[in-house]
Amino acid sequence: MDGLTMKVSVNGEYIELPAEATVSVLLKQLKLLPDRVAVEMDKQIVRRSDWDRAEISAGASLEVVQFVGGG
């Protein structure tokens, strides 16, 4: 990465990410446990197996859903 950033929408709020960030980078920045979330990018589900290579484009709209256990 070259130090550039981009804005993306995550759950309706804009955040900055490094240019060329992947879904994995997003989850690390948000400090979310990968085994407890599902990710949708521009209305398409991103498979967990693709997170390391699924690049996020500037202006992308992402939804991150966290699974919570309980009873």
Biopython code that builds the backbone (N, CA, C, O; Angstrom):
import numpy as np
from Bio.PDB.StructureBuilder import StructureBuilder

atoms = [
    (1, "MET", "N", (0.846, -1.178, 0.000)),
    (1, "MET", "CA", (0.000, 0.000, 0.000)),
    (1, "MET", "C", (0.889, 1.237, 0.000)),
    (1, "MET", "O", (2.006, 1.216, 0.516)),
    (2, "ASP", "N", (0.381, 2.301, -0.580)),
    (2, "ASP", "CA", (1.202, 3.484, -0.771)),
    (2, "ASP", "C", (0.841, 4.643, 0.145)),
    (2, "ASP", "O", (1.243, 5.773, -0.134)),
    (3, "GLY", "N", (0.110, 4.419, 1.212)),
    (3, "GLY", "CA", (-0.230, 5.473, 2.146)),
    (3, "GLY", "C", (-1.509, 6.227, 1.815)),
    (3, "GLY", "O", (-1.948, 7.066, 2.602)),
    (4, "LEU", "N", (-2.110, 5.947, 0.674)),
    (4, "LEU", "CA", (-3.359, 6.599, 0.305)),
    (4, "LEU", "C", (-4.520, 5.946, 1.037)),
    (4, "LEU", "O", (-4.467, 4.770, 1.400)),
    (5, "THR", "N", (-5.570, 6.730, 1.247)),
    (5, "THR", "CA", (-6.756, 6.183, 1.900)),
    (5, "THR", "C", (-7.976, 6.403, 1.015)),
    (5, "THR", "O", (-7.936, 7.152, 0.040)),
    (6, "MET", "N", (-9.049, 5.734, 1.381)),
    (6, "MET", "CA", (-10.319, 5.872, 0.665)),
    (6, "MET", "C", (-11.435, 5.838, 1.691)),
    (6, "MET", "O", (-11.258, 5.336, 2.801)),
    (7, "LYS", "N", (-12.584, 6.374, 1.315)),
    (7, "LYS", "CA", (-13.762, 6.331, 2.178)),
    (7, "LYS", "C", (-14.704, 5.258, 1.668)),
    (7, "LYS", "O", (-14.940, 5.127, 0.467)),
    (8, "VAL", "N", (-15.235, 4.493, 2.611)),
    (8, "VAL", "CA", (-16.238, 3.476, 2.305)),
    (8, "VAL", "C", (-17.328, 3.561, 3.366)),
    (8, "VAL", "O", (-17.109, 4.085, 4.458)),
    (9, "SER", "N", (-18.487, 3.046, 3.035)),
    (9, "SER", "CA", (-19.601, 3.019, 3.978)),
    (9, "SER", "C", (-19.662, 1.639, 4.624)),
    (9, "SER", "O", (-19.735, 0.620, 3.938)),
    (10, "VAL", "N", (-19.631, 1.625, 5.952)),
    (10, "VAL", "CA", (-19.753, 0.375, 6.699)),
    (10, "VAL", "C", (-20.949, 0.516, 7.628)),
    (10, "VAL", "O", (-20.951, 1.340, 8.543)),
    (11, "ASN", "N", (-21.962, -0.301, 7.377)),
    (11, "ASN", "CA", (-23.198, -0.253, 8.163)),
    (11, "ASN", "C", (-23.768, 1.167, 8.221)),
    (11, "ASN", "O", (-24.272, 1.608, 9.255)),
    (12, "GLY", "N", (-23.677, 1.874, 7.085)),
    (12, "GLY", "CA", (-24.265, 3.203, 6.982)),
    (12, "GLY", "C", (-23.399, 4.350, 7.453)),
    (12, "GLY", "O", (-23.822, 5.503, 7.370)),
    (13, "GLU", "N", (-22.189, 4.076, 7.952)),
    (13, "GLU", "CA", (-21.291, 5.128, 8.409)),
    (13, "GLU", "C", (-20.021, 5.104, 7.579)),
    (13, "GLU", "O", (-19.479, 4.038, 7.288)),
    (14, "TYR", "N", (-19.543, 6.303, 7.195)),
    (14, "TYR", "CA", (-18.327, 6.372, 6.391)),
    (14, "TYR", "C", (-17.093, 6.280, 7.273)),
    (14, "TYR", "O", (-17.001, 6.926, 8.317)),
    (15, "ILE", "N", (-16.146, 5.458, 6.825)),
    (15, "ILE", "CA", (-14.858, 5.327, 7.497)),
    (15, "ILE", "C", (-13.768, 5.403, 6.436)),
    (15, "ILE", "O", (-14.039, 5.264, 5.243)),
    (16, "GLU", "N", (-12.531, 5.624, 6.882)),
    (16, "GLU", "CA", (-11.396, 5.615, 5.973)),
    (16, "GLU", "C", (-10.651, 4.303, 6.115)),
    (16, "GLU", "O", (-10.452, 3.787, 7.215)),
    (17, "LEU", "N", (-10.249, 3.784, 4.978)),
    (17, "LEU", "CA", (-9.446, 2.563, 4.917)),
    (17, "LEU", "C", (-8.233, 2.837, 4.050)),
    (17, "LEU", "O", (-8.260, 3.745, 3.219)),
    (18, "PRO", "N", (-7.169, 2.065, 4.230)),
    (18, "PRO", "CA", (-6.047, 2.187, 3.302)),
    (18, "PRO", "C", (-6.505, 1.816, 1.894)),
    (18, "PRO", "O", (-7.327, 0.917, 1.718)),
    (19, "ALA", "N", (-5.970, 2.510, 0.899)),
    (19, "ALA", "CA", (-6.263, 2.146, -0.489)),
    (19, "ALA", "C", (-5.868, 0.690, -0.687)),
    (19, "ALA", "O", (-4.897, 0.224, -0.092)),
    (20, "GLU", "N", (-6.601, -0.017, -1.504)),
    (20, "GLU", "CA", (-6.364, -1.429, -1.798)),
    (20, "GLU", "C", (-6.635, -2.351, -0.607)),
    (20, "GLU", "O", (-6.151, -3.482, -0.581)),
    (21, "ALA", "N", (-7.404, -1.876, 0.381)),
    (21, "ALA", "CA", (-7.741, -2.715, 1.534)),
    (21, "ALA", "C", (-8.633, -3.872, 1.094)),
    (21, "ALA", "O", (-9.408, -3.762, 0.144)),
    (22, "THR", "N", (-8.501, -4.968, 1.805)),
    (22, "THR", "CA", (-9.350, -6.133, 1.587)),
    (22, "THR", "C", (-10.363, -6.228, 2.724)),
    (22, "THR", "O", (-10.305, -5.464, 3.688)),
    (23, "VAL", "N", (-11.272, -7.156, 2.600)),
    (23, "VAL", "CA", (-12.243, -7.385, 3.670)),
    (23, "VAL", "C", (-11.516, -7.769, 4.960)),
    (23, "VAL", "O", (-11.923, -7.345, 6.041)),
    (24, "SER", "N", (-10.460, -8.555, 4.866)),
    (24, "SER", "CA", (-9.691, -8.928, 6.060)),
    (24, "SER", "C", (-9.107, -7.702, 6.750)),
    (24, "SER", "O", (-9.126, -7.613, 7.978)),
    (25, "VAL", "N", (-8.589, -6.755, 5.968)),
    (25, "VAL", "CA", (-8.039, -5.517, 6.529)),
    (25, "VAL", "C", (-9.141, -4.732, 7.239)),
    (25, "VAL", "O", (-8.923, -4.200, 8.328)),
    (26, "LEU", "N", (-10.312, -4.659, 6.630)),
    (26, "LEU", "CA", (-11.444, -3.967, 7.244)),
    (26, "LEU", "C", (-11.775, -4.572, 8.604)),
    (26, "LEU", "O", (-11.933, -3.846, 9.586)),
    (27, "LEU", "N", (-11.880, -5.884, 8.664)),
    (27, "LEU", "CA", (-12.245, -6.544, 9.921)),
    (27, "LEU", "C", (-11.196, -6.313, 10.994)),
    (27, "LEU", "O", (-11.534, -6.130, 12.164)),
    (28, "LYS", "N", (-9.916, -6.318, 10.605)),
    (28, "LYS", "CA", (-8.851, -6.028, 11.578)),
    (28, "LYS", "C", (-8.968, -4.603, 12.085)),
    (28, "LYS", "O", (-8.824, -4.356, 13.282)),
    (29, "GLN", "N", (-9.231, -3.655, 11.176)),
    (29, "GLN", "CA", (-9.357, -2.255, 11.580)),
    (29, "GLN", "C", (-10.539, -2.073, 12.531)),
    (29, "GLN", "O", (-10.466, -1.282, 13.471)),
    (30, "LEU", "N", (-11.618, -2.799, 12.289)),
    (30, "LEU", "CA", (-12.804, -2.704, 13.145)),
    (30, "LEU", "C", (-12.678, -3.544, 14.416)),
    (30, "LEU", "O", (-13.547, -3.502, 15.286)),
    (31, "LYS", "N", (-11.589, -4.305, 14.513)),
    (31, "LYS", "CA", (-11.325, -5.173, 15.672)),
    (31, "LYS", "C", (-12.451, -6.180, 15.894)),
    (31, "LYS", "O", (-12.916, -6.390, 17.014)),
    (32, "LEU", "N", (-12.873, -6.795, 14.785)),
    (32, "LEU", "CA", (-13.930, -7.805, 14.849)),
    (32, "LEU", "C", (-13.336, -9.194, 14.682)),
    (32, "LEU", "O", (-12.389, -9.388, 13.920)),
    (33, "LEU", "N", (-13.897, -10.153, 15.396)),
    (33, "LEU", "CA", (-13.456, -11.537, 15.264)),
    (33, "LEU", "C", (-14.029, -12.120, 13.977)),
    (33, "LEU", "O", (-15.248, -12.155, 13.807)),
    (34, "PRO", "N", (-13.174, -12.576, 13.076)),
    (34, "PRO", "CA", (-13.651, -13.048, 11.778)),
    (34, "PRO", "C", (-14.608, -14.231, 11.848)),
    (34, "PRO", "O", (-15.439, -14.404, 10.956)),
    (35, "ASP", "N", (-14.507, -15.041, 12.884)),
    (35, "ASP", "CA", (-15.384, -16.213, 12.952)),
    (35, "ASP", "C", (-16.782, -15.867, 13.459)),
    (35, "ASP", "O", (-17.627, -16.753, 13.590)),
    (36, "ARG", "N", (-17.037, -14.588, 13.747)),
    (36, "ARG", "CA", (-18.343, -14.187, 14.269)),
    (36, "ARG", "C", (-19.034, -13.126, 13.416)),
    (36, "ARG", "O", (-19.927, -12.426, 13.894)),
    (37, "VAL", "N", (-18.618, -13.006, 12.144)),
    (37, "VAL", "CA", (-19.236, -11.994, 11.292)),
    (37, "VAL", "C", (-19.549, -12.538, 9.902)),
    (37, "VAL", "O", (-18.990, -13.544, 9.465)),
    (38, "ALA", "N", (-20.450, -11.850, 9.231)),
    (38, "ALA", "CA", (-20.724, -12.063, 7.806)),
    (38, "ALA", "C", (-20.560, -10.702, 7.145)),
    (38, "ALA", "O", (-20.862, -9.672, 7.747)),
    (39, "VAL", "N", (-20.079, -10.701, 5.899)),
    (39, "VAL", "CA", (-19.798, -9.442, 5.209)),
    (39, "VAL", "C", (-20.499, -9.417, 3.853)),
    (39, "VAL", "O", (-20.452, -10.378, 3.084)),
    (40, "GLU", "N", (-21.148, -8.289, 3.588)),
    (40, "GLU", "CA", (-21.772, -8.040, 2.296)),
    (40, "GLU", "C", (-21.118, -6.780, 1.724)),
    (40, "GLU", "O", (-20.994, -5.772, 2.419)),
    (41, "MET", "N", (-20.701, -6.843, 0.456)),
    (41, "MET", "CA", (-20.099, -5.690, -0.204)),
    (41, "MET", "C", (-20.898, -5.381, -1.462)),
    (41, "MET", "O", (-21.046, -6.226, -2.345)),
    (42, "ASP", "N", (-21.407, -4.165, -1.527)),
    (42, "ASP", "CA", (-22.224, -3.734, -2.662)),
    (42, "ASP", "C", (-23.314, -4.758, -2.981)),
    (42, "ASP", "O", (-23.518, -5.150, -4.130)),
    (43, "LYS", "N", (-24.004, -5.172, -1.919)),
    (43, "LYS", "CA", (-25.169, -6.078, -1.990)),
    (43, "LYS", "C", (-24.833, -7.502, -2.423)),
    (43, "LYS", "O", (-25.714, -8.242, -2.861)),
    (44, "GLN", "N", (-23.571, -7.887, -2.304)),
    (44, "GLN", "CA", (-23.149, -9.257, -2.608)),
    (44, "GLN", "C", (-22.437, -9.831, -1.384)),
    (44, "GLN", "O", (-21.535, -9.201, -0.832)),
    (45, "ILE", "N", (-22.844, -11.022, -0.967)),
    (45, "ILE", "CA", (-22.170, -11.683, 0.148)),
    (45, "ILE", "C", (-20.740, -12.014, -0.270)),
    (45, "ILE", "O", (-20.503, -12.519, -1.367)),
    (46, "VAL", "N", (-19.790, -11.721, 0.621)),
    (46, "VAL", "CA", (-18.394, -12.069, 0.367)),
    (46, "VAL", "C", (-18.088, -13.326, 1.171)),
    (46, "VAL", "O", (-18.198, -13.329, 2.397)),
    (47, "ARG", "N", (-17.707, -14.389, 0.478)),
    (47, "ARG", "CA", (-17.395, -15.646, 1.160)),
    (47, "ARG", "C", (-16.154, -15.473, 2.033)),
    (47, "ARG", "O", (-15.198, -14.796, 1.655)),
    (48, "ARG", "N", (-16.193, -16.085, 3.182)),
    (48, "ARG", "CA", (-15.068, -16.018, 4.116)),
    (48, "ARG", "C", (-13.757, -16.423, 3.435)),
    (48, "ARG", "O", (-12.711, -15.835, 3.707)),
    (49, "SER", "N", (-13.807, -17.407, 2.566)),
    (49, "SER", "CA", (-12.596, -17.877, 1.881)),
    (49, "SER", "C", (-12.023, -16.827, 0.927)),
    (49, "SER", "O", (-10.881, -16.954, 0.484)),
    (50, "ASP", "N", (-12.804, -15.794, 0.607)),
    (50, "ASP", "CA", (-12.343, -14.734, -0.302)),
    (50, "ASP", "C", (-11.905, -13.463, 0.417)),
    (50, "ASP", "O", (-11.431, -12.535, -0.239)),
    (51, "TRP", "N", (-12.044, -13.387, 1.721)),
    (51, "TRP", "CA", (-11.783, -12.148, 2.447)),
    (51, "TRP", "C", (-10.373, -11.604, 2.240)),
    (51, "TRP", "O", (-10.194, -10.389, 2.153)),
    (52, "ASP", "N", (-9.371, -12.477, 2.160)),
    (52, "ASP", "CA", (-7.989, -12.006, 2.007)),
    (52, "ASP", "C", (-7.729, -11.383, 0.643)),
    (52, "ASP", "O", (-6.801, -10.586, 0.500)),
    (53, "ARG", "N", (-8.520, -11.725, -0.353)),
    (53, "ARG", "CA", (-8.271, -11.192, -1.698)),
    (53, "ARG", "C", (-9.411, -10.319, -2.229)),
    (53, "ARG", "O", (-9.310, -9.789, -3.336)),
    (54, "ALA", "N", (-10.478, -10.162, -1.471)),
    (54, "ALA", "CA", (-11.610, -9.331, -1.906)),
    (54, "ALA", "C", (-11.288, -7.860, -1.636)),
    (54, "ALA", "O", (-11.493, -7.360, -0.530)),
    (55, "GLU", "N", (-10.775, -7.171, -2.674)),
    (55, "GLU", "CA", (-10.411, -5.765, -2.522)),
    (55, "GLU", "C", (-11.657, -4.888, -2.473)),
    (55, "GLU", "O", (-12.628, -5.106, -3.198)),
    (56, "ILE", "N", (-11.599, -3.899, -1.603)),
    (56, "ILE", "CA", (-12.694, -2.953, -1.428)),
    (56, "ILE", "C", (-12.391, -1.724, -2.278)),
    (56, "ILE", "O", (-11.283, -1.190, -2.227)),
    (57, "SER", "N", (-13.359, -1.281, -3.048)),
    (57, "SER", "CA", (-13.197, -0.094, -3.893)),
    (57, "SER", "C", (-13.632, 1.151, -3.133)),
    (57, "SER", "O", (-14.493, 1.085, -2.256)),
    (58, "ALA", "N", (-13.031, 2.286, -3.474)),
    (58, "ALA", "CA", (-13.443, 3.560, -2.883)),
    (58, "ALA", "C", (-14.936, 3.751, -3.113)),
    (58, "ALA", "O", (-15.438, 3.512, -4.211)),
    (59, "GLY", "N", (-15.638, 4.179, -2.078)),
    (59, "GLY", "CA", (-17.070, 4.411, -2.176)),
    (59, "GLY", "C", (-17.931, 3.173, -2.015)),
    (59, "GLY", "O", (-19.157, 3.253, -2.093)),
    (60, "ALA", "N", (-17.301, 2.029, -1.790)),
    (60, "ALA", "CA", (-18.062, 0.784, -1.627)),
    (60, "ALA", "C", (-18.989, 0.882, -0.418)),
    (60, "ALA", "O", (-18.738, 1.631, 0.526)),
    (61, "SER", "N", (-20.058, 0.109, -0.475)),
    (61, "SER", "CA", (-21.007, 0.026, 0.630)),
    (61, "SER", "C", (-20.926, -1.380, 1.214)),
    (61, "SER", "O", (-21.205, -2.366, 0.532)),
    (62, "LEU", "N", (-20.543, -1.459, 2.480)),
    (62, "LEU", "CA", (-20.395, -2.750, 3.142)),
    (62, "LEU", "C", (-21.346, -2.857, 4.318)),
    (62, "LEU", "O", (-21.634, -1.874, 5.000)),
    (63, "GLU", "N", (-21.822, -4.055, 4.537)),
    (63, "GLU", "CA", (-22.609, -4.372, 5.725)),
    (63, "GLU", "C", (-21.873, -5.492, 6.441)),
    (63, "GLU", "O", (-21.547, -6.518, 5.843)),
    (64, "VAL", "N", (-21.615, -5.287, 7.720)),
    (64, "VAL", "CA", (-20.939, -6.297, 8.530)),
    (64, "VAL", "C", (-21.902, -6.685, 9.640)),
    (64, "VAL", "O", (-22.301, -5.848, 10.450)),
    (65, "VAL", "N", (-22.270, -7.953, 9.670)),
    (65, "VAL", "CA", (-23.223, -8.458, 10.655)),
    (65, "VAL", "C", (-22.476, -9.335, 11.638)),
    (65, "VAL", "O", (-21.778, -10.270, 11.246)),
    (66, "GLN", "N", (-22.625, -9.028, 12.923)),
    (66, "GLN", "CA", (-21.976, -9.812, 13.971)),
    (66, "GLN", "C", (-22.966, -10.810, 14.550)),
    (66, "GLN", "O", (-24.127, -10.489, 14.805)),
    (67, "PHE", "N", (-22.478, -12.025, 14.748)),
    (67, "PHE", "CA", (-23.292, -13.061, 15.375)),
    (67, "PHE", "C", (-23.026, -13.040, 16.870)),
    (67, "PHE", "O", (-21.876, -13.007, 17.309)),
    (68, "VAL", "N", (-24.095, -13.059, 17.644)),
    (68, "VAL", "CA", (-23.984, -13.008, 19.095)),
    (68, "VAL", "C", (-24.641, -14.251, 19.667)),
    (68, "VAL", "O", (-25.790, -14.563, 19.357)),
    (69, "GLY", "N", (-23.895, -14.953, 20.505)),
    (69, "GLY", "CA", (-24.454, -16.134, 21.150)),
    (69, "GLY", "C", (-25.258, -15.735, 22.372)),
    (69, "GLY", "O", (-25.110, -14.632, 22.900)),
    (70, "GLY", "N", (-26.074, -16.606, 22.794)),
    (70, "GLY", "CA", (-26.859, -16.321, 23.986)),
    (70, "GLY", "C", (-27.996, -17.308, 24.115)),
    (70, "GLY", "O", (-28.165, -18.217, 23.302)),
    (71, "GLY", "N", (-28.742, -17.103, 25.130)),
    (71, "GLY", "CA", (-29.838, -18.029, 25.324)),
    (71, "GLY", "C", (-31.016, -17.393, 25.969)),
    (71, "GLY", "O", (-32.027, -18.057, 26.199)),
]
sb = StructureBuilder()
sb.init_structure("model")
sb.init_model(0)
sb.init_chain("A")
sb.init_seg("    ")
for serial, (resi, resn, name, xyz) in enumerate(atoms, 1):
    if name == "N":
        sb.init_residue(resn, " ", resi, " ")
    sb.init_atom(name, np.array(xyz, "f"), 0.0, 1.0, " ", f" {name:<3s}", serial, name[0])
structure = sb.get_structure()
